[in-house]
């Protein structure tokens, strides 16, 4: 099964978009993220990737109130990410309505802790975000503001060997610029980790990219800018969902 998952990025409670994760390129799309989530739900979307950029920068979630509103006023399965570091953070995310959480910085900084999250909460609820630039394949964290010395494939393998099931991977050089997904990257990940459920992120230009990613064998595609810039319409998404 292949799934398309819309993303909503939050700064100060507003829906924004960035280019390549650069906070200086911030553009406010809407002051009402809930309304956008409801639009996605209205055409049959089942899941939403909600990114707390304030939390990612500060190292702890900051937009629980948005998560709570979306969980309360939609039936979307919300995957929440951004600054989730401790057991307390994970518990609060679930209490405020997240169905799953995606963790990046804590997995890089405290790998054994993340591995324990997989055991404690179950691998159906804990996702890994492994984001890098293909120039060096080094993991980037803290909202992509910080580059680590950790190799992308070594990072995935460490958790894959410990039961990881769900992975979101972004080529940060393509995020928010609609230059097409990094198909070679995703192909390599699937080849090396054949049972992983990969959500590919970054670069989607239109419906044809969804089709190509599906044919490649990824489990999901996370998208944002192509929709917010009108390259993909709600009717396009609705048709793709109905046909797939």
N, C-alpha and C positions, 0 to 999 in steps of 0.2 A: 504493500500500500504506500502511495506517495501523497504527501500532504503539503499544502502551501500555508505558510504561517505569517500573518502580518505582524510587523513590529511597530511599537509605539515607544519613542524615546522621550524621557521626561527630564526637564530642567525647571526647577521652581514650580512644579505642578503643571507645567505647560508642555504640550506636544511640540517637539522640535525636530529638526533634521540637521545633520552635520555632513561634511565631506571628509572621508578618510579618518574619521574620529577626531578631527581638529576642532576644538571648542571655539576657536576664533571665527569659524564659518557658521556658527549657530544661526538658524532661522526659525522663528516661531511659526508653526503651522496652524495651531489652534490653542485657544485658552480652555478648551473643553475636551480633554482626552476621552472622557466617558462617551461623549457623542460619537467620536470616531470609532470607538470599540463597538458601539451599538450598530453603526453602519456595517461593519464587517460581519457582525452576527446576523444582521437582517438578510444577508445573501447566502447564509449557510455555513459561514466559517465556524469552526468548532474550537480553535485554539488561538491564543494570542501571546506574543513574546513582548513582555513589558520590561523596558530597560530604565532603571533608575540611575541616570547619569550623575546626579548629585551624590548618590550613595557610592557609585563607582569611584568618584574622585575623593570622597572623604573616608572611605573604608568602612561605612556602615549605612544600611538603607535609610533613606530619608522620605520616601514618598509612599509610605504605608497607606495613607489616606486615599490615594488614587487607586491603589490595589484593592482596598476595601470597597470603594465605590463601584469599581468594575465588577468585582465578585458579587456584590449585592444587587446590581442592576442589570447584569447580563448572566447568561448561562455559559459563557466562554470558559474554557479550561485555560487558566492563566499561568504562563511560565514566567516567573519573576526573577530578575537578575539585577545586580548592582550593589556591591559592597557587602555581600553576605559573607561573614567571616567566622562567626561563632555558632555554637549550638543554639544559643538564645536567638540569634538572627534567623536561623532556619525555622525554629519553632514559631516565631512571630510571623514570618511569611505565610506559613500554613494557617495560623490563626486568623490572619487578615484575608485569607481566601485563595492563596496560590495553590494550584494543584501540583505544580512542580517548581523547582528552583534550579537555576543555572549559575554555576560558580566558576569564577576565573582566577582572581587574585589569590584567594585563600588556597586554592589547589596548587598554585605555583609556590606560594610562601610556606604553606604548611601541608605538604602532600599526605602525610600520615593522617592528619585530621580529616582531610577530604575523603581519604579511603575509609575512615571510620564513619563518616556521614553515609557512605554507600551501604555500610553494614547496618547502621542504626535506623536509617529511614527507608532503606530499600532502593535498589537501583532504578525502580520505576519512577521515583520522585526526585532523584538527584542527577542533574545533568552537568557535564563538564563543558566549559567554553575554552577552546584552545585557538587563540587568534594570533596571527603572525604576518609578517611581510615576507614574501618569497625571496627577497634579496638575501636574507640571512636565515630564514626559518626559525627565528628566535621568538619565544612567547612574549606577547605584550599584555600588560595588566594595568589596573587602575584607570579604566576607561581608555586604555591604549596610550596613556601618558608616560608609562614606564616600560622600558625594554629590559627583559631579563637575559640571562645567559643560557636559558633552558632551550634545548632543541625541541621543535614541535613534535617530531615523531617519537623521540624518547619520552616526552611528556605523556603523549597519548598511550604509549605502550605500558608505562608504569601503572596507569589506572586500568587499562584494558586487562592486564594480568590480574587485577584485583576485582574484576567483575563489572567494570564500566559497561553500560549498555547504550546510553544516549550521549552523543557528542554534537555540539555545535561548533563549527569551524568557520572562521572568517579570514579571507585575504584582505587585510586592512588597507592595502593599496587600492583596492577596488570598491571599498565600501562607500556608498553614497555618491558614486560618480557615474554609474550606469555604463561601464565599459565592458560588461559581460562577466559572468562568473569565471573563476579559475578552474576550469574543468580538469586540467592536468593534476592540480592539487587534490581535488576530490577523488579523482580516479586512483591516485596513489594511496590515499587513505583507505579507500575501500579494498584495494588490493592487499594492503598490509594488515588490515584489521577487518576481516570478512564478515564478522557477526555484529559489527558496530552499527547502530542506527544513527546515520549521519544527517544532520541538518546543515545544509550548505548555505552560507551567508555571504553577501557582498557581490555587487555588480549586476544584479538582475535588471534587464532592459525591457523585457516584455514576456508575453505568454510563451513564445518560442523557447526562451531560456528555461522555463519550467519544464517544457517537454523534453529538452535536451538533458536536463538534470535527472528527470525521471528515467529516461533511457539509460543514463549512466549507472543507475542503481542506487542513488542516494535516497534516503527515506523521506526527506522534507527539504523545502526551500524557504528560507526566511527572507522576506522582502520588505521594502519600505519606500524609498525615494521614487521608484518607478511609478508607484501609485500616487504618491503625494504630488508628483509633477505632471500627472495626467497621462503618462505613457501607458498605464494600465487602468481601465475603468472598473467600476463595481460590476457592470454587466459582463465585462471580459472575465473577471474573476468568477462570477456566478456561473457562467457558461463552462469555464474550465472545471469547476467543482462538480457540476452536474455530469460532465462527460468522463470524469475520472473518479 
